[in-house]
């Protein structure tokens, strides 16, 4: 859990991606057994045509690279595009 807290803070400080668990820090006890988190955005996506924005895709891959560098590849990370949403899913691998 401590690693997930570190990564949440790191991404919050370095990106405009939004944490999917919006109450993560307020309800941290509820998430203590979680081994994954998700950040997402549609900041530059088109809601009307349901397409992602290239800027958001680039940002997700930039964050994926930074997390891998900072945390020595101790997380499984994937980028997902659904409609106008871009998500980065991060699972802690023990």
Long-range contacts (C-beta under 8 A, 24 or more apart in sequence): 1-31, 1-32, 1-33, 1-34, 3-71, 3-74, 3-75, 3-92, 4-31, 4-34, 4-35, 4-37, 4-90, 4-92, 6-71, 7-37, 7-67, 7-71, 7-75, 7-90, 8-37, 10-66, 10-67, 10-70, 11-39, 11-63, 11-67, 14-63, 14-66, 15-39, 15-59, 15-62, 15-63, 16-41, 16-43, 16-59, 17-41, 17-59, 17-60, 17-63, 17-88, 20-87, 35-91, 35-92, 35-94, 36-89, 36-90, 36-91, 36-92, 37-89, 37-90, 38-87, 38-88, 38-89, 38-90, 39-63, 39-87, 39-88, 39-90, 40-85, 40-86, 40-87, 40-88, 41-85, 41-86, 42-84, 42-85, 42-86, 45-83, 45-84, 45-85, 45-86, 46-84, 47-84, 49-84, 50-83, 50-84, 51-83, 51-84, 52-81, 52-83, 52-84, 52-85, 52-86, 53-84, 53-86, 56-86, 57-81, 57-86, 59-86, 60-86, 60-87, 60-88, 63-88, 64-88
